[in-house]
Every structure is written in C-alpha cells, then in structure tokens.
Amino acid sequence: MLNINNLNVELEEENKKILNGVNLEIKPGEVHAIMGPNGSGKSTLSYVLSGKDGYNVTEGTVSLEGEDVLSMESYERAALGMFLAFQYPVEIPGVGNMTFLRTALNSQRKANGKEELSAAEFLKIVREKAKSLKIDADMLKRPVNVGFSGGEKKRNEILQMAMLEPKMCILDETDSGLDVDAMRLVANGVNGLRSKSRSFLVITHYQRLLDHIVPDFVHIMAEGRIIKSGNAELALEVENNGYSQLLAECG
C-alpha cells in the first residue's frame, strides 16, 4: 500500500533537516502507529505525505500502490486515495459543511472516472454516516468547523474520511484535546472504516488512543527517524517508562 524509502526532508524556511532517512512499509489492511517525543518529526511526516507546502524532500521516495506520491500535487494524492486528518482542523467560514462534503466527494469521484452523486444520493449517505458519529443535522448545516468544539471538529474529520473512503488514512494526533467520550466516538468511527483494502497511519503522543484503535505495529520516532518498531506492547512500554530509556538504548 504505502512505501516510504529513505525519506529525508528539510524545512524550506530554515533550511533545517527534520526527517533523517525514514523507512516504513504499510501493507493493505494494516494499522501502524507512530509515537515519539515532541520535535521528533511525526507531524512533519504526515505533512510531507499529504503534500503540504514548505518542505523540501532532499532524498528518498514515497509510493502509494506503486504510484510516485512525491511528484503529485495534494489534490492528486487525495484522488489517489490519501487522506490526512489534522491535529488542529481549520475553520472555513462561509462554506457549509454539506456543500464542502458533497463538493469534495464528487470531485474525487470525477477524478476517478465515476459519476457524481445526486443531491438525494448524497443526503442518504451522509445522514447514515453522520448518525454513527453522533453528528446531528445542525452540525451538518453549519460552516465547516466554525463554532465546533474540539471533539466536534475531530468527529467532522472522521465523517469526511467516511465519505471519501480513502485507501490510506493518516491521523495526525487526532486524540489531541479530546475527552474520554469524544475519543471513544472518534475511535469507533475509525474502527468502523477498517478493512482489508484500507490502511491507517496513526500518529499519537499517548498510548490511550491505542486502547481503542489497536495497531498491528507501533513505531517510535526520534530525531527524524524510526528508532524502534514492535507490536502494541511497545506503546505500553513507552507509557510506563517514557522515551528516555528507548533513546538511550538506540543511541
């Protein structure tokens, strides 16, 4: 599904190297989690994968189902099946949530040679998916994320993911700022989308999210590279002992 090979990245403004040879392979249906201390490069990895401006790839490759991702614009990556759920979803005043969702969905369908959904078809689908995330009609009618609580913004991101049905879902600290109930709702939404043909990369600071979204693999990132990989027990080790011991062991 997703193959990252020797990815080296600099921040363009500061000419500062952030990623130092990241290697990662995510197969179809797998859920991988990345943890690490602040400044380790976790969010930078998600931004580079999604095509955010301001980053310069100096070496390495990224492919999604064999396609060269780094040569594509952000919208092309989205059409290919890549989705990024932001740590801090932005507000878009003046753009209705329903309009945004329908436009995004039909744009992707058109890019992939599919017929656009009619208003009636779209309404049926969005209402069904919103119900499972406890998103009411009022939230759907409001401008995108405007006046939403932190939990509502994150649920809205998962709704977007549910509507677009991407192949590769990247969650950048989706648990940030969520209380226990909101985190459970978001996790349930993610788990409902798990399938043999869809993969996830979950970036998080805390093991608690992984109690709800159980990963196949956990990777620890530090100083712009993955220093250790393992199963879900690795996240428990970090929760109990912190990062200092791992950093010392891996040099």
Summary of the structure (lengths in Angstrom):
residues: 251
radius of gyration: 18.1
end to end distance: 30.5
largest distance: 58.0
contacts: 805
relative contact order: 0.18
helix: 39%
strand: 29%
